[in-house]
Amino acid sequence: MVFGARVWKTGMAVALALYISVWLNFTPPVIAAVAAIFAMQPSIYRSWRYFLEQLQTNVLGAVLAMLAGMVFSPNAIAIGIVCILVIIICLRMGMEETIGLTLVTVVAVMEASGEWQFALNRFLLSLIGIGCAFLINILFFPPKPKEQFALQIHSVFNKMSLLLRTVISDEMKETVFREEKEDLERSIQSLTSKYALMEEEIKKMKRAGFSRIRQLVIYKQKLLAMSKGLGILEAVDEHYFQAARTSQTDQFFDAHLERLIKFHEHILLKFDDKLKADSSEGLQIEADNEQFMSTLIGKYEGSSPGMLRLSVVAAAMYDYGHQLARLDKLVEHYHRGEAIEKEPMDLLLRSMRLK
């Protein structure tokens, strides 16, 4: 886990929950602390949703536990049966995330053996913890997945561009390359998670206006372009060095890859409004991409089967360039305020499928 705002907020929520529990003379306050730990979420929307879902499942769990405690003695078997029943109900309600804390409430309430005052005390402790986590999350350093995504996309691109610029020439040490590639994979996974949070907040918490939808489409296309860049690294690692090739082949592939990387950087800067708009750049890349594939096919047609491995790498590079050209069009439309065509809009409706 990265040491960040969420770590601080979890500690603050635990401290606040303990303080309020002691102030209200509720015991044991540790239940409120545990509830606060469980309830800390990575976004405002998820905090609100978690609060509502926990309220429902905790009320249900507390009622079932109190009834079971009145009928059965609080032995291990009875508690286990009630926990199984509560888990089944939570799953049926589609509230899997609430199971852990709800079971804490169930076990705590069943200790009361049906005494409703004691059961109410334990239930309120859980609500105190959940409420403290929710308040701390929205009042102190509220999560901003959009800003976090925008900052992280440049950092991830820098990692990827370094690997892409050195992968054909094989300049980087093998162990260093493996470590950097694994780090890049983790970073793209982190970006995917942040995009999911951002999409969730925009579509659920706010009115998903046309401008916000356009931004979502662009951010998703950015993420897709990053995944295609990672795909090139995997293709080169798997196929390129196993194929028969010459120094001219290396230069041919390396030059086109460098062109794509520079174009990717150009798009990111253009989206941030740091460069002048140039719609001809995307058209030139598309033409270069077509020329690259045509040259490769013409040069190696009828060659040994081993050369087919190069076509796998070339296809990955072509796809990367194709997605960059689409991203460039989206950025152009965004800055001009034009309507997004149907085909790019479909990107928003597809599920992200990254390796």
C-alpha positions as CSV (number, residue, x, y, z in Angstrom):
1,M,0.0,0.0,0.0
2,V,1.2,3.5,-0.9
3,F,1.7,5.8,2.1
4,G,-0.8,8.5,1.3
5,A,-3.9,10.4,2.4
6,R,-6.0,7.2,2.9
7,V,-3.5,6.0,5.5
8,W,-3.8,9.2,7.5
9,K,-7.5,9.3,7.2
10,T,-7.9,5.7,8.5
11,G,-5.9,6.6,11.6
12,M,-8.0,9.8,12.1
13,A,-11.2,7.8,11.7
14,V,-10.1,5.2,14.2
15,A,-9.1,7.8,16.7
16,L,-12.3,9.8,16.3
17,A,-14.4,6.6,16.6
18,L,-12.6,5.6,19.9
19,Y,-13.0,9.1,21.3
20,I,-16.7,9.3,20.6
21,S,-17.3,5.8,21.9
22,V,-15.6,6.6,25.2
23,W,-17.3,10.0,25.4
24,L,-20.7,8.3,25.0
25,N,-19.6,5.6,27.5
26,F,-20.2,2.8,24.9
27,T,-18.1,-0.4,25.4
28,P,-16.1,-1.9,24.0
29,P,-14.9,1.0,21.9
30,V,-12.7,-1.4,19.8
31,I,-15.8,-2.4,17.8
32,A,-16.2,1.2,16.6
33,A,-12.4,1.3,15.7
34,V,-12.8,-1.9,13.7
35,A,-15.8,-0.5,11.9
36,A,-13.9,2.6,11.0
37,I,-11.1,0.6,9.5
38,F,-13.5,-1.4,7.3
39,A,-15.5,1.6,6.2
40,M,-12.7,3.7,4.8
41,Q,-13.2,3.8,1.0
42,P,-11.1,5.1,-1.9
43,S,-13.9,7.5,-3.3
44,I,-16.7,9.7,-2.0
45,Y,-19.3,7.7,-3.9
46,R,-18.1,4.4,-2.5
47,S,-18.1,5.9,1.0
48,W,-21.7,6.9,0.6
49,R,-22.7,3.6,-0.9
50,Y,-20.8,1.7,1.7
51,F,-22.5,3.7,4.5
52,L,-26.0,3.0,3.1
53,E,-25.3,-0.7,2.5
54,Q,-23.7,-1.2,5.9
55,L,-26.7,0.5,7.5
56,Q,-29.0,-2.0,5.9
57,T,-27.0,-5.1,6.5
58,N,-26.0,-4.1,10.0
59,V,-29.6,-3.5,11.0
60,L,-30.5,-6.9,9.5
61,G,-27.6,-8.7,11.1
62,A,-28.2,-7.1,14.5
63,V,-31.9,-8.1,14.4
64,L,-31.1,-11.7,13.4
65,A,-28.4,-11.9,16.0
66,M,-30.7,-10.5,18.8
67,L,-33.5,-13.0,17.9
68,A,-31.0,-15.9,17.7
69,G,-29.5,-14.8,21.0
70,M,-33.0,-14.8,22.7
71,V,-33.7,-18.3,21.3
72,F,-30.3,-20.0,21.5
73,S,-27.4,-19.7,23.9
74,P,-24.5,-17.8,22.5
75,N,-22.4,-20.8,21.8
76,A,-20.0,-21.3,18.9
77,I,-22.4,-23.4,16.8
78,A,-25.3,-20.9,17.1
79,I,-23.0,-18.0,16.2
80,G,-21.6,-19.9,13.2
81,I,-25.1,-20.7,11.9
82,V,-26.3,-17.1,12.2
83,C,-23.1,-15.9,10.4
84,I,-23.8,-18.3,7.5
85,L,-27.3,-17.1,7.3
86,V,-26.2,-13.4,7.2
87,I,-23.6,-14.1,4.6
88,I,-26.2,-15.8,2.3
89,I,-28.6,-12.8,2.8
90,C,-25.8,-10.3,2.0
91,L,-24.9,-12.2,-1.1
92,R,-28.5,-12.3,-2.2
93,M,-28.7,-8.5,-1.7
94,G,-25.6,-8.0,-3.8
95,M,-23.7,-6.4,-0.8
96,E,-20.7,-8.6,-0.6
97,E,-18.5,-5.7,0.6
98,T,-20.5,-5.3,3.8
99,I,-20.1,-9.0,4.9
100,G,-17.0,-8.5,7.1
101,L,-18.2,-5.7,9.2
102,T,-21.8,-7.1,9.4
103,L,-20.4,-10.3,10.9
104,V,-18.5,-8.3,13.5
105,T,-21.8,-6.8,14.5
106,V,-23.5,-10.2,14.5
107,V,-20.9,-11.8,16.8
108,A,-20.9,-8.7,19.1
109,V,-24.7,-8.6,19.4
110,M,-25.0,-12.4,20.0
111,E,-22.8,-12.1,23.0
112,A,-25.7,-10.1,24.6
113,S,-27.9,-13.3,24.6
114,G,-31.0,-11.4,23.6
115,E,-30.6,-8.3,25.9
116,W,-31.7,-5.6,23.6
117,Q,-30.0,-2.7,25.5
118,F,-26.6,-4.5,25.2
119,A,-27.3,-5.4,21.6
120,L,-28.2,-1.8,20.8
121,N,-25.0,-0.7,22.4
122,R,-22.9,-3.0,20.1
123,F,-24.9,-2.0,17.0
124,L,-24.4,1.7,17.7
125,L,-20.7,1.2,18.1
126,S,-20.6,-0.2,14.6
127,L,-22.5,2.8,13.3
128,I,-20.2,5.2,15.1
129,G,-17.2,3.7,13.3
130,I,-18.9,3.7,9.9
131,G,-20.0,7.3,10.4
132,C,-16.6,8.5,11.5
133,A,-14.9,6.9,8.5
134,F,-17.5,8.5,6.1
135,L,-17.1,12.0,7.7
136,I,-13.3,11.9,7.7
137,N,-13.2,10.7,4.1
138,I,-15.3,13.6,2.8
139,L,-13.9,16.4,5.1
140,F,-10.2,15.7,5.0
141,F,-8.3,15.2,1.7
142,P,-11.4,14.0,-0.1
143,P,-10.5,11.4,-2.8
144,K,-10.0,13.0,-6.3
145,P,-9.6,10.1,-8.7
146,K,-9.7,12.4,-11.8
147,E,-6.8,14.5,-10.6
148,Q,-4.9,11.4,-9.5
149,F,-5.5,9.7,-12.8
150,A,-4.3,12.8,-14.7
151,L,-1.1,13.0,-12.7
152,Q,-0.3,9.3,-12.8
153,I,-0.8,9.0,-16.6
154,H,2.3,11.1,-17.2
155,S,4.3,9.1,-14.8
156,V,3.3,5.8,-16.3
157,F,4.0,7.1,-19.8
158,N,7.5,8.1,-18.8
159,K,8.1,4.5,-17.6
160,M,6.7,3.0,-20.7
161,S,8.5,5.3,-23.1
162,L,11.9,4.4,-21.5
163,L,11.2,0.7,-22.0
164,L,9.9,1.1,-25.5
165,R,12.9,3.2,-26.6
166,T,15.4,0.6,-25.3
167,V,13.5,-2.7,-26.0
168,I,14.6,-3.1,-29.7
169,S,18.2,-2.1,-29.1
170,D,18.3,-4.4,-26.1
171,E,20.3,-1.8,-24.1
172,M,18.8,-2.4,-20.7
173,K,20.0,-5.2,-18.5
174,E,17.7,-8.2,-18.4
175,T,17.0,-8.0,-14.7
176,V,16.4,-4.3,-14.8
177,F,14.1,-4.7,-17.8
178,R,12.0,-7.3,-16.0
179,E,11.7,-5.2,-12.9
180,E,10.7,-2.1,-14.8
181,K,8.2,-4.0,-16.9
182,E,6.6,-5.5,-13.8
183,D,6.4,-2.1,-12.3
184,L,4.8,-0.8,-15.5
185,E,2.2,-3.5,-15.3
186,R,1.3,-2.7,-11.7
187,S,1.1,1.0,-12.6
188,I,-1.3,0.3,-15.5
189,Q,-3.4,-1.8,-13.2
190,S,-3.5,1.1,-10.7
191,L,-4.6,3.5,-13.5
192,T,-7.4,1.1,-14.4
193,S,-8.6,1.2,-10.8
194,K,-8.5,4.9,-10.7
195,Y,-10.4,5.1,-14.0
196,A,-13.1,2.9,-12.5
197,L,-13.4,5.2,-9.5
198,M,-13.5,8.2,-11.7
199,E,-16.2,6.7,-13.9
200,E,-18.2,5.7,-10.9
201,E,-18.2,9.1,-9.4
202,I,-19.1,11.0,-12.6
203,K,-21.9,8.6,-13.5
204,K,-23.3,8.0,-10.1
205,M,-22.6,11.1,-7.9
206,K,-22.9,13.8,-10.5
207,R,-24.9,14.5,-13.6
208,A,-23.0,12.9,-16.4
209,G,-23.1,15.9,-18.7
210,F,-21.8,15.7,-22.3
211,S,-18.5,17.4,-21.3
212,R,-17.8,14.8,-18.6
213,I,-18.7,11.9,-20.9
214,R,-16.2,13.2,-23.4
215,Q,-13.5,13.3,-20.8
216,L,-14.3,9.8,-19.8
217,V,-14.0,8.6,-23.3
218,I,-10.6,10.3,-23.7
219,Y,-9.3,8.9,-20.3
220,K,-10.4,5.4,-21.3
221,Q,-8.7,5.8,-24.7
222,K,-5.5,7.0,-22.9
223,L,-5.7,3.8,-20.8
224,L,-6.2,1.7,-23.8
225,A,-3.2,3.3,-25.6
226,M,-1.1,2.5,-22.5
227,S,-2.1,-1.1,-22.6
228,K,-1.2,-1.3,-26.3
229,G,2.2,0.0,-25.5
230,L,2.6,-2.7,-22.9
231,G,1.5,-5.2,-25.5
232,I,4.5,-4.1,-27.7
233,L,6.9,-4.9,-24.9
234,E,5.4,-8.3,-24.4
235,A,5.4,-9.0,-28.2
236,V,9.1,-8.0,-28.5
237,D,10.0,-10.1,-25.5
238,E,8.2,-13.1,-26.8
239,H,8.9,-13.0,-30.5
240,Y,11.4,-10.3,-31.7
241,F,14.7,-11.7,-30.6
242,Q,13.8,-15.2,-31.6
243,A,13.4,-14.1,-35.3
244,A,16.2,-13.9,-37.9
245,R,16.9,-10.2,-38.5
246,T,19.6,-7.7,-39.5
247,S,20.8,-4.4,-38.1
248,Q,18.7,-2.7,-40.8
249,T,15.6,-4.5,-39.4
250,D,16.4,-3.3,-35.9
251,Q,16.7,0.3,-37.2
252,F,13.5,-0.1,-39.2
253,F,11.5,-1.2,-36.2
254,D,13.2,1.2,-33.7
255,A,12.7,4.2,-35.9
256,H,8.9,3.6,-36.3
257,L,8.6,2.9,-32.6
258,E,10.4,6.1,-31.7
259,R,7.9,8.0,-34.0
260,L,5.0,6.5,-32.2
261,I,6.3,7.3,-28.7
262,K,6.9,10.9,-29.7
263,F,3.4,11.1,-31.1
264,H,2.0,9.7,-27.8
265,E,3.9,12.3,-25.9
266,H,2.6,15.0,-28.3
267,I,-1.0,13.9,-27.7
268,L,-0.7,14.0,-23.9
269,L,0.8,17.5,-24.0
270,K,-1.9,18.6,-26.4
271,F,-4.6,17.4,-24.2
272,D,-3.1,19.4,-21.3
273,D,-3.3,22.4,-23.6
274,K,0.5,22.9,-23.7
275,L,0.9,22.5,-27.4
276,K,-0.8,23.9,-30.4
277,A,-3.5,21.8,-32.1
278,D,-2.2,20.0,-35.2
279,S,-4.8,17.7,-36.8
280,S,-2.3,16.7,-39.6
281,E,-0.1,14.9,-37.1
282,G,-2.6,12.1,-36.6
283,L,-3.2,11.6,-40.3
284,Q,0.6,11.4,-40.8
285,I,0.9,8.7,-38.2
286,E,-1.9,6.7,-39.8
287,A,-0.1,7.0,-43.1
288,D,3.3,6.0,-41.5
289,N,1.6,3.1,-39.9
290,E,0.2,1.8,-43.2
291,Q,3.6,2.3,-44.9
292,F,5.4,0.5,-42.0
293,M,3.2,-2.6,-42.5
294,S,3.3,-2.5,-46.3
295,T,7.1,-2.3,-46.2
296,L,7.4,-5.1,-43.8
297,I,5.0,-7.4,-45.8
298,G,6.8,-6.6,-49.0
299,K,10.2,-7.1,-47.6
300,Y,9.6,-10.4,-45.9
301,E,7.0,-12.0,-48.1
302,G,8.1,-15.5,-48.9
303,S,10.8,-15.5,-46.2
304,S,11.4,-18.2,-43.7
305,P,8.7,-19.1,-41.2
306,G,10.8,-17.6,-38.4
307,M,10.3,-14.2,-39.9
308,L,6.6,-14.5,-39.1
309,R,7.5,-13.6,-35.6
310,L,8.3,-10.1,-36.7
311,S,4.8,-9.7,-38.1
312,V,3.5,-10.3,-34.5
313,V,5.6,-7.4,-33.2
314,A,4.7,-5.3,-36.2
315,A,1.0,-5.9,-35.6
316,A,1.3,-4.8,-32.0
317,M,3.1,-1.6,-33.1
318,Y,0.4,-1.0,-35.7
319,D,-2.4,-1.4,-33.2
320,Y,-0.6,1.0,-30.8
321,G,-0.3,3.6,-33.6
322,H,-4.0,3.0,-34.5
323,Q,-5.1,3.7,-31.0
324,L,-2.9,6.7,-30.7
325,A,-4.5,8.1,-33.9
326,R,-8.0,7.6,-32.4
327,L,-6.9,9.3,-29.2
328,D,-5.6,12.2,-31.2
329,K,-8.9,12.6,-32.9
330,L,-10.7,12.6,-29.5
331,V,-8.4,15.3,-28.1
332,E,-9.0,17.4,-31.3
333,H,-12.7,17.1,-30.9
334,Y,-12.5,17.8,-27.2
335,H,-10.6,21.1,-27.6
336,R,-12.9,22.2,-30.5
337,G,-16.0,21.2,-28.5
338,E,-17.3,19.1,-31.3
339,A,-19.6,16.1,-30.9
340,I,-17.9,12.8,-30.4
341,E,-18.6,10.3,-33.1
342,K,-20.4,7.1,-32.3
343,E,-17.4,4.8,-32.7
344,P,-15.3,6.5,-30.0
345,M,-18.4,6.7,-27.7
346,D,-18.6,2.9,-27.9
347,L,-15.3,2.8,-25.9
348,L,-17.2,4.0,-22.9
349,L,-19.6,1.1,-23.0
350,R,-17.0,-1.6,-23.3
351,S,-15.5,-3.2,-20.3
352,M,-11.8,-2.6,-19.9
353,R,-9.9,-5.7,-20.8
354,L,-6.2,-5.3,-19.9
355,K,-3.6,-7.9,-19.3
